[in-house]
Amino acid sequence: MGIGPAMRRYARAMIALLAVSIATGAWADDETPPSSQQQPAATTPAPPPAGQKGGGRRGGDAATAPPSAEQHRLPPDSTTKQTLELPGRTLSFTATAGSIRVFDDKGEPQADIAYTSYQLDGADRTGRPVTFLFNGGPGASSAWLQFGDVGPWRLSISGDGAVASASPDLLPNAETWLDFTDLVFIDPVGTGYSRFVASGDEVRKRFFSVDGDVSSIALVIRRWLEKYDRLLSPKYVAGESYGGIRGPKIVRNLQTQQGVGVRGLILVSPVLDFRDYSGSSLLQYVTSLPTMAAVAREAKDAGKGSVTRAGLSDVEKYAQGEFLLDLIKGQADKEATTRLADRVAALTGIDQAVSRRLAGRFEVEEFRREFDRRNGRVTGRYDASVSGFDPYPDSSFSHFGDPSGDPLMAPLTSAAVDLTTRKLNWRPDGSYQLLSDSVNQAWDFGRGRNPAESVSQLRQILALDPNMKLLVGHGLFDLATPYFASKIILDQLPAYAGPNRVKLVVYPGGHMFYSRDGARQAFRAEVEALMK
């Protein structure tokens, strides 16, 4: 799932100042604290987090009050045996829904981070790969990758399944990656069932920051490997959307701080550098233009599926050539501005008068509304080939959601809760958070010298380990994280990160391009080839 709207608003205002230089503190290595530190420091327990059941008393005798960390503890891990009947094969595997507790450097409990793992029965664990997966947001649980693409069971999130009232029934996933890798889906704190067990603002500030988030997830990966005796297995990391910021940083942390080597990094619709998306950067218009042109051609093609990246070569060439040159000349050059605006109108189908008024510089929200404004419709942000009614078509302001993303919230949430509690027999007492606005709005990207980007870590991890590979997948119609932004970044990598190690694949589809059968099947084949 993509970068959230609150973060996008923040990015527009503060993109030049974004940084990841945040003091994160240290995470303890042990899964259980020293016995002398198991009692709470405070005598009055904190109230439970919002939306959770139960909790301790507000006051009373401290001697009889339960330890504050235990009030919010997730239930013990639940392990079940599962069998999956798929075309041409049957998979027998062990599923575990549970959590790993994270402590600070003083041994004080901080959070319980939930995971769902699937390990194939009868496999040689030393030689069998294991892949750790997470989504983005920040504030998104891993349900998008688990139930939309990779896990043993899949929910249809396209066509009739892409409406809020669609049935949340999970069906066997013929394209699951479990055939060739064990799977561990991680929900960062504040998403899924993961939760804080410590109270106070400081712990939240630490986890809801770029570096604190990375440190906690990397530690959970190492603890899971130790817990299940998988340190000798080939290891892979996969992240979606904001997972493009998380992924390279987590691999770097694993390599240099956790003592864990990673064979490959898989990024799905990633953002790698926020500077390319908004603010004063001219690249925001360069990176989004091929996607906007793809949307126009898809509409003209009436959704027949003939639009491919190869067919957009003329737009890519124009975007990084004449278009960029005219952008740099600025609106002071009226001839260049008119030329640019008219060419953009022709490529995108936007009214020429509107394009000239905006000087051919369309921000994503402007394109979404103007593309089919004559019919009172707006395009999706996650998939701009999907459109919906504008609830306020006559308003001077934009008051619309995302017709390609919002309808998925209800079925995905219901599917995640049903699978966890019924099939996997794990029943936490709180609410499941598919996409948390509170986490997204509280996220601290920092300010200062270092921008919110992961390209630096991407270069470092590829340079450190010449055997490590990178696979990046994108959808043609994704306006949240346009594919051309990744293309430009990957083209800047040094020679040691050549085509034999780094690959970009682009499919018809949106941010969740795997919702389309052909794209999901093709991407699975790419991942399997990466791991062989």
C-alpha positions as CSV (number, residue, x, y, z in Angstrom):
1,M,0.0,0.0,0.0
2,G,1.2,3.5,-0.8
3,I,2.5,6.5,1.0
4,G,-0.3,8.1,2.8
5,P,-2.1,11.4,2.1
6,A,-0.9,13.0,5.3
7,M,2.7,12.2,4.4
8,R,2.1,13.6,0.9
9,R,0.9,16.9,2.3
10,Y,3.9,17.0,4.6
11,A,6.2,16.2,1.7
12,R,4.8,19.1,-0.4
13,A,5.5,21.6,2.5
14,M,8.8,20.3,3.9
15,I,10.4,18.1,1.2
16,A,13.6,20.1,1.1
17,L,14.1,19.6,4.8
18,L,13.2,15.9,5.2
19,A,15.8,13.9,7.0
20,V,16.5,10.6,8.6
21,S,19.0,11.7,11.1
22,I,16.8,10.9,14.1
23,A,18.1,9.8,17.5
24,T,16.6,6.3,17.8
25,G,18.1,4.8,20.9
26,A,19.3,1.2,21.1
27,W,17.2,-1.9,21.0
28,A,18.1,-4.7,23.4
29,D,19.0,-8.0,21.8
30,D,17.2,-10.2,24.3
31,E,13.6,-11.3,23.8
32,T,13.0,-11.3,27.5
33,P,14.3,-8.7,30.0
34,P,16.4,-9.4,33.1
35,S,14.3,-10.6,36.0
36,S,15.1,-7.5,38.0
37,Q,13.5,-5.4,35.3
38,Q,10.2,-7.3,34.9
39,Q,8.4,-5.0,37.3
40,P,7.0,-1.7,36.0
41,A,8.8,1.5,36.9
42,A,5.6,3.3,37.6
43,T,3.1,2.4,40.3
44,T,0.0,3.4,38.4
45,P,-0.5,1.6,35.1
46,A,-1.2,3.6,32.0
47,P,-4.6,3.2,30.3
48,P,-4.8,0.9,27.3
49,P,-4.2,2.4,23.8
50,A,-7.3,3.7,22.1
51,G,-9.5,1.0,20.5
52,Q,-8.2,-1.8,22.7
53,K,-10.3,-3.8,25.2
54,G,-9.6,-4.2,28.8
55,G,-6.7,-2.7,30.6
56,G,-5.7,-2.0,34.2
57,R,-7.5,0.1,36.8
58,R,-6.9,3.9,36.9
59,G,-5.3,4.0,40.3
60,G,-5.7,1.6,43.2
61,D,-3.1,-0.3,45.2
62,A,0.1,-0.5,43.2
63,A,0.9,-3.8,44.9
64,T,-2.1,-5.5,43.3
65,A,-2.0,-3.7,39.9
66,P,-0.7,-5.8,37.0
67,P,2.6,-4.7,35.4
68,S,1.8,-2.1,32.8
69,A,3.6,-4.0,30.0
70,E,1.4,-7.1,30.7
71,Q,-1.9,-5.2,30.3
72,H,-1.4,-4.8,26.6
73,R,0.5,-8.0,25.8
74,L,-0.5,-10.0,22.8
75,P,-1.5,-13.6,23.4
76,P,1.0,-16.5,23.0
77,D,1.9,-17.5,19.5
78,S,-0.4,-19.8,17.8
79,T,1.0,-22.5,15.5
80,T,-1.2,-24.6,13.2
81,K,-0.7,-27.1,10.4
82,Q,-2.2,-26.2,7.1
83,T,-2.7,-27.8,3.7
84,L,-3.3,-25.9,0.5
85,E,-4.7,-27.5,-2.6
86,L,-3.4,-25.7,-5.7
87,P,-3.4,-26.5,-9.4
88,G,-0.9,-29.3,-9.9
89,R,0.4,-29.4,-6.4
90,T,-0.5,-29.6,-2.7
91,L,1.4,-27.5,-0.1
92,S,1.6,-28.6,3.5
93,F,3.0,-26.0,5.8
94,T,3.2,-24.7,9.3
95,A,1.6,-21.3,10.0
96,T,2.4,-19.2,13.0
97,A,0.6,-16.0,14.1
98,G,2.4,-14.4,17.0
99,S,4.6,-11.5,18.1
100,I,8.1,-10.6,19.2
101,R,8.6,-8.2,22.1
102,V,11.2,-5.4,21.6
103,F,13.1,-3.9,24.5
104,D,15.2,-0.8,24.9
105,D,18.9,-0.8,25.9
106,K,17.8,-0.8,29.6
107,G,15.8,-4.0,29.2
108,E,12.4,-2.2,29.4
109,P,9.7,-3.6,27.2
110,Q,8.7,-1.2,24.4
111,A,6.4,-2.9,21.9
112,D,5.0,-6.2,20.7
113,I,5.4,-6.5,17.0
114,A,3.2,-9.1,15.3
115,Y,4.1,-11.4,12.5
116,T,2.5,-14.2,10.5
117,S,4.9,-16.8,9.2
118,Y,4.4,-19.7,6.8
119,Q,7.1,-22.5,6.6
120,L,6.8,-25.4,4.2
121,D,6.9,-28.8,5.9
122,G,9.6,-31.3,5.1
123,A,12.0,-28.7,3.5
124,D,15.7,-28.5,4.3
125,R,15.8,-25.3,6.3
126,T,19.4,-24.7,5.8
127,G,19.0,-24.3,2.0
128,R,15.4,-23.1,1.8
129,P,15.0,-19.3,1.5
130,V,13.0,-17.2,3.9
131,T,11.6,-13.9,2.9
132,F,10.5,-11.1,5.3
133,L,7.8,-8.8,3.9
134,F,6.3,-5.5,5.0
135,N,4.3,-2.7,3.5
136,G,4.6,1.1,3.8
137,G,2.4,4.0,4.6
138,P,3.9,4.6,7.1
139,G,1.0,3.1,8.9
140,A,0.2,0.2,6.6
141,S,0.0,-3.4,7.8
142,S,1.4,-6.2,5.7
143,A,-2.1,-7.4,4.6
144,W,-1.7,-5.8,1.2
145,L,1.2,-8.0,0.2
146,Q,0.0,-11.1,2.1
147,F,-3.6,-11.2,0.8
148,G,-3.1,-9.4,-2.5
149,D,-0.1,-11.1,-3.8
150,V,2.3,-13.4,-1.9
151,G,0.6,-15.4,0.8
152,P,-1.0,-18.9,0.7
153,W,-4.5,-17.3,0.5
154,R,-5.5,-14.4,-1.7
155,L,-8.4,-11.9,-1.8
156,S,-9.5,-10.5,-5.2
157,I,-8.9,-6.8,-5.1
158,S,-9.8,-5.9,-8.7
159,G,-13.0,-5.8,-10.6
160,D,-16.0,-7.0,-8.5
161,G,-13.6,-7.5,-5.6
162,A,-12.6,-3.8,-5.5
163,V,-15.7,-2.5,-3.8
164,A,-16.3,-1.9,-0.1
165,S,-19.1,-4.4,0.1
166,A,-17.2,-7.2,-1.7
167,S,-17.1,-10.6,0.1
168,P,-13.8,-10.9,2.1
169,D,-13.6,-14.7,1.4
170,L,-10.0,-15.8,1.0
171,L,-9.2,-18.4,-1.7
172,P,-6.1,-20.5,-2.3
173,N,-3.5,-18.4,-4.1
174,A,-2.0,-20.2,-7.1
175,E,0.7,-17.5,-7.3
176,T,1.9,-17.8,-3.7
177,W,5.6,-17.6,-3.2
178,L,5.5,-20.4,-0.7
179,D,6.5,-22.9,-3.4
180,F,10.1,-21.5,-3.3
181,T,10.5,-19.5,-0.1
182,D,9.1,-19.4,3.4
183,L,7.3,-16.2,4.3
184,V,7.3,-13.9,7.3
185,F,4.9,-10.9,7.2
186,I,5.7,-8.2,9.7
187,D,3.4,-5.5,10.9
188,P,5.3,-2.5,12.3
189,V,4.1,-1.1,15.6
190,G,0.8,0.6,15.3
191,T,-0.3,-1.5,12.4
192,G,-2.1,-4.9,12.3
193,Y,-2.2,-6.1,15.9
194,S,1.2,-4.7,16.8
195,R,1.1,-2.4,19.8
196,F,3.1,-0.4,22.3
197,V,3.5,-1.9,25.8
198,A,5.3,1.1,27.1
199,S,3.6,4.4,27.7
200,G,4.8,7.9,27.1
201,D,5.6,10.1,24.1
202,E,9.3,9.2,23.9
203,V,8.7,5.6,22.8
204,R,6.2,6.6,20.2
205,K,8.5,9.2,18.8
206,R,11.3,6.6,18.6
207,F,9.2,4.0,16.7
208,F,7.4,6.6,14.6
209,S,10.6,7.8,13.0
210,V,12.7,6.7,10.0
211,D,15.6,5.3,11.9
212,G,13.6,4.0,14.9
213,D,11.3,2.1,12.6
214,V,14.2,0.5,10.7
215,S,16.0,-0.5,13.9
216,S,12.9,-2.2,15.3
217,I,12.1,-4.2,12.2
218,A,15.7,-5.3,11.6
219,L,15.8,-6.5,15.2
220,V,12.5,-8.4,14.8
221,I,14.0,-10.1,11.7
222,R,17.1,-11.3,13.6
223,R,15.0,-12.4,16.6
224,W,12.7,-14.5,14.3
225,L,15.7,-16.1,12.6
226,E,17.1,-17.0,16.0
227,K,13.7,-18.2,17.4
228,Y,13.1,-20.6,14.5
229,D,16.8,-21.7,13.9
230,R,16.9,-20.1,10.4
231,L,20.2,-18.1,10.6
232,L,21.8,-20.4,8.0
233,S,18.9,-20.0,5.5
234,P,19.2,-17.7,2.5
235,K,17.4,-14.5,3.4
236,Y,15.4,-12.0,1.4
237,V,13.6,-8.8,2.2
238,A,10.6,-7.4,0.4
239,G,8.9,-4.1,0.9
240,E,6.1,-2.1,-0.8
241,S,5.7,1.7,-1.3
242,Y,7.3,3.4,1.8
243,G,8.9,0.0,2.0
244,G,11.3,1.5,-0.6
245,I,12.6,3.7,2.2
246,R,12.5,0.9,4.8
247,G,14.0,-1.9,2.6
248,P,17.5,-0.7,1.8
249,K,17.9,0.8,5.3
250,I,16.8,-2.5,7.0
251,V,19.2,-4.5,4.8
252,R,22.0,-2.1,5.7
253,N,21.1,-2.5,9.4
254,L,21.0,-6.3,9.1
255,Q,24.4,-6.3,7.4
256,T,26.2,-4.0,9.7
257,Q,24.4,-4.1,13.1
258,Q,22.5,-7.4,13.4
259,G,25.1,-9.7,11.8
260,V,22.6,-11.0,9.2
261,G,23.4,-11.2,5.5
262,V,20.7,-10.7,2.9
263,R,20.8,-12.4,-0.6
264,G,18.2,-10.1,-2.3
265,L,16.0,-7.1,-1.9
266,I,12.6,-7.0,-3.6
267,L,10.8,-3.7,-3.8
268,V,7.2,-3.3,-4.9
269,S,6.1,0.1,-6.2
270,P,8.7,1.8,-4.0
271,V,9.5,5.4,-3.1
272,L,13.3,5.8,-2.9
273,D,13.7,9.5,-2.6
274,F,11.0,12.0,-1.6
275,R,12.8,14.9,-3.2
276,D,11.6,13.6,-6.6
277,Y,7.9,13.9,-5.8
278,S,7.0,17.5,-4.8
279,G,8.3,20.7,-3.4
280,S,10.4,22.8,-5.8
281,S,11.9,19.8,-7.6
282,L,11.2,19.8,-11.3
283,L,11.7,16.0,-11.3
284,Q,8.2,15.6,-9.9
285,Y,6.8,16.6,-13.3
286,V,9.3,14.5,-15.2
287,T,8.7,11.3,-13.2
288,S,4.9,11.5,-13.4
289,L,4.5,12.4,-17.1
290,P,4.9,8.9,-18.5
291,T,2.3,7.6,-16.1
292,M,-0.1,10.3,-17.0
293,A,0.4,9.5,-20.7
294,A,-0.1,5.8,-20.0
295,V,-3.4,6.6,-18.3
296,A,-4.6,8.6,-21.3
297,R,-3.6,5.8,-23.7
298,E,-5.3,3.2,-21.5
299,A,-8.5,5.3,-21.6
300,K,-8.3,5.6,-25.4
301,D,-7.7,1.9,-25.6
302,A,-10.9,1.3,-23.6
303,G,-9.0,-0.9,-21.2
304,K,-8.0,-3.6,-23.7
305,G,-4.6,-4.0,-22.1
306,S,-2.5,-3.0,-25.1
307,V,-0.6,-0.3,-23.2
308,T,2.9,-1.3,-22.2
309,R,6.0,0.4,-21.1
310,A,7.7,-0.4,-24.4
311,G,4.9,1.6,-26.1
312,L,5.7,4.6,-23.9
313,S,9.3,5.0,-25.1
314,D,8.5,8.2,-26.9
315,V,7.1,9.7,-23.8
316,E,10.1,8.6,-21.7
317,K,12.4,10.1,-24.2
318,Y,10.5,13.4,-24.3
319,A,10.2,13.5,-20.5
320,Q,14.0,13.3,-19.9
321,G,14.8,15.4,-23.0
322,E,12.9,18.3,-24.5
323,F,10.4,18.4,-21.6
324,L,13.1,18.7,-19.0
325,L,14.9,21.4,-21.0
326,D,11.8,23.5,-21.3
327,L,11.0,23.1,-17.6
328,I,14.5,24.4,-16.7
329,K,13.9,27.4,-18.9
330,G,11.0,28.3,-16.7
331,Q,7.9,30.4,-17.3
332,A,10.1,33.4,-18.1
333,D,10.5,31.8,-21.5
334,K,6.9,32.1,-22.8
335,E,7.7,30.2,-26.0
336,A,9.1,27.2,-24.1
337,T,6.2,27.2,-21.7
338,T,3.6,27.2,-24.4
339,R,5.4,24.5,-26.3
340,L,5.6,22.4,-23.2
341,A,2.0,22.9,-22.1
342,D,0.6,22.0,-25.6
343,R,2.7,18.9,-25.8
344,V,1.6,17.8,-22.3
345,A,-2.0,18.4,-23.2
346,A,-1.6,16.2,-26.3
347,L,0.0,13.4,-24.3
348,T,-2.4,13.4,-21.4
349,G,-5.7,14.3,-23.0
350,I,-6.1,17.3,-20.7
351,D,-7.8,20.4,-22.2
352,Q,-5.2,22.6,-23.8
353,A,-6.5,25.7,-22.1
354,V,-6.2,24.0,-18.7
355,S,-2.7,22.9,-19.5
356,R,-1.6,26.3,-20.6
357,R,-3.1,27.8,-17.4
358,L,-1.0,25.4,-15.4
359,A,2.0,25.9,-17.6
360,G,2.0,22.2,-18.4
361,R,3.0,21.4,-14.8
362,F,0.5,19.0,-13.4
363,E,0.6,18.0,-9.8
364,V,-0.9,14.5,-9.2
365,E,-4.1,15.8,-7.6
366,E,-4.6,18.3,-10.4
367,F,-4.3,15.6,-13.0
368,R,-6.6,13.3,-11.1
369,R,-9.4,15.8,-11.2
370,E,-8.9,17.4,-14.6
371,F,-8.5,14.2,-16.6
372,D,-12.2,13.4,-16.7
373,R,-13.7,16.5,-15.1
374,R,-16.2,16.9,-17.9
375,N,-17.9,13.7,-16.7
376,G,-17.6,14.6,-13.0
377,R,-15.1,11.8,-12.3
378,V,-11.7,11.6,-10.7
379,T,-9.0,9.0,-11.3
380,G,-7.4,6.9,-8.7
381,R,-4.0,7.8,-7.1
382,Y,-2.9,4.2,-6.6
383,D,-4.3,3.2,-10.0
384,A,-5.2,6.1,-12.3
385,S,-6.8,3.8,-14.8
386,V,-9.6,3.4,-12.2
387,S,-12.0,6.2,-11.8
388,G,-14.9,7.1,-9.6
389,F,-17.5,9.9,-9.1
390,D,-16.3,13.2,-7.7
391,P,-18.6,13.7,-4.6
392,Y,-18.3,17.5,-5.1
393,P,-17.8,18.1,-8.9
394,D,-18.8,21.7,-8.7
395,S,-16.5,22.7,-5.8
396,S,-13.5,24.8,-6.3
397,F,-11.6,22.5,-3.9
398,S,-10.7,18.9,-4.1
399,H,-13.0,16.8,-1.8
400,F,-12.4,13.3,-3.1
401,G,-10.8,10.1,-1.9
402,D,-9.1,7.4,-4.0
403,P,-11.5,5.2,-5.9
404,S,-8.6,2.7,-6.5
405,G,-7.7,2.4,-2.8
406,D,-10.5,3.3,-0.4
407,P,-12.9,0.5,-1.5
408,L,-10.3,-2.1,-0.5
409,M,-10.2,-1.1,3.2
410,A,-13.2,-3.1,4.3
411,P,-12.7,-6.4,2.6
412,L,-8.9,-6.5,3.4
413,T,-9.5,-5.7,7.1
414,S,-12.3,-8.4,7.4
415,A,-10.2,-11.0,5.6
416,A,-7.1,-10.3,7.8
417,V,-9.2,-10.6,11.0
418,D,-11.0,-13.7,9.9
419,L,-7.8,-15.5,8.8
420,T,-5.9,-14.6,12.0
421,T,-8.6,-15.5,14.5
422,R,-10.4,-18.4,12.8
423,K,-7.9,-20.3,10.6
424,L,-4.7,-19.4,12.5
425,N,-6.4,-19.4,15.9
426,W,-4.7,-16.3,17.2
427,R,-7.1,-13.9,19.0
428,P,-5.6,-10.6,20.2
429,D,-8.0,-8.4,22.2
430,G,-7.5,-5.2,20.2
431,S,-8.6,-3.9,16.8
432,Y,-6.7,-4.7,13.7
433,Q,-5.2,-1.7,11.9
434,L,-5.0,-2.1,8.2
435,L,-4.0,1.5,7.5
436,S,-3.5,3.7,10.5
437,D,-4.0,7.5,9.9
438,S,-2.7,8.2,13.4
439,V,0.7,6.5,12.7
440,N,0.9,8.3,9.3
441,Q,0.2,11.7,10.8
442,A,2.5,11.2,13.8
443,W,5.5,10.1,11.6
444,D,8.6,12.1,12.1
445,F,10.8,12.3,9.0
446,G,13.2,14.7,10.7
447,R,14.9,17.8,9.4
448,G,18.5,18.7,8.6
449,R,21.3,17.6,6.4
450,N,20.0,14.2,5.2
451,P,16.8,14.0,3.1
452,A,14.3,11.2,3.5
453,E,15.8,8.8,0.9
454,S,17.2,5.3,0.8
455,V,19.4,5.6,-2.3
456,S,22.4,6.1,-0.2
457,Q,21.8,2.8,1.6
458,L,20.9,1.1,-1.7
459,R,24.4,2.0,-3.0
460,Q,26.0,0.8,0.2
461,I,24.3,-2.6,0.4
462,L,25.0,-3.4,-3.2
463,A,28.6,-2.3,-2.8
464,L,29.2,-4.2,0.4
465,D,27.9,-7.5,-1.0
466,P,28.6,-8.3,-4.6
467,N,26.3,-11.3,-4.5
468,M,23.2,-9.3,-3.4
469,K,20.6,-8.6,-6.0
470,L,17.7,-6.1,-6.4
471,L,14.4,-6.5,-8.1
472,V,12.1,-3.5,-8.4
473,G,8.5,-3.8,-9.7
474,H,6.1,-1.0,-10.7
475,G,2.7,-0.5,-12.3
476,L,2.3,1.8,-15.3
477,F,-0.7,3.6,-13.9
478,D,0.6,4.3,-10.4
479,L,0.6,8.1,-9.5
480,A,1.5,7.5,-5.9
481,T,5.0,6.2,-6.8
482,P,5.5,6.6,-10.5
483,Y,7.8,4.0,-12.1
484,F,9.8,6.5,-14.0
485,A,11.2,7.9,-10.7
486,S,12.8,4.5,-9.9
487,K,14.0,4.3,-13.5
488,I,15.9,7.6,-13.2
489,I,17.4,6.6,-9.8
490,L,18.5,3.1,-10.9
491,D,20.1,4.5,-14.0
492,Q,22.4,6.6,-11.7
493,L,23.8,3.6,-9.9
494,P,27.5,2.8,-10.5
495,A,28.7,0.0,-12.8
496,Y,28.9,-2.5,-9.9
497,A,25.1,-2.4,-9.8
498,G,24.7,-3.5,-13.5
499,P,21.8,-5.3,-15.1
500,N,23.0,-8.7,-13.8
501,R,22.3,-7.5,-10.3
502,V,19.6,-4.8,-10.6
503,K,16.4,-5.2,-12.5
504,L,13.3,-3.0,-13.1
505,V,10.1,-4.5,-14.3
506,V,6.9,-2.5,-15.1
507,Y,3.5,-4.0,-15.7
508,P,0.1,-2.7,-16.7
509,G,-1.6,-1.9,-13.4
510,G,-1.4,0.5,-10.5
511,H,0.4,0.7,-7.1
512,M,-0.9,-2.8,-6.3
513,F,-0.2,-4.1,-9.8
514,Y,-0.4,-7.6,-8.5
515,S,-4.2,-7.2,-8.4
516,R,-4.1,-8.1,-12.1
517,D,-3.6,-11.8,-12.8
518,G,-1.0,-11.3,-15.6
519,A,1.2,-8.9,-13.6
520,R,1.0,-11.1,-10.5
521,Q,2.1,-14.2,-12.4
522,A,4.9,-12.4,-14.2
523,F,6.3,-10.8,-11.0
524,R,6.2,-14.1,-9.2
525,A,8.3,-15.6,-11.9
526,E,10.8,-12.8,-11.6
527,V,11.1,-13.3,-7.8
528,E,11.5,-17.1,-8.2
529,A,14.3,-16.5,-10.8
530,L,16.0,-14.1,-8.3
531,M,16.1,-16.8,-5.7
532,K,17.5,-19.6,-7.8
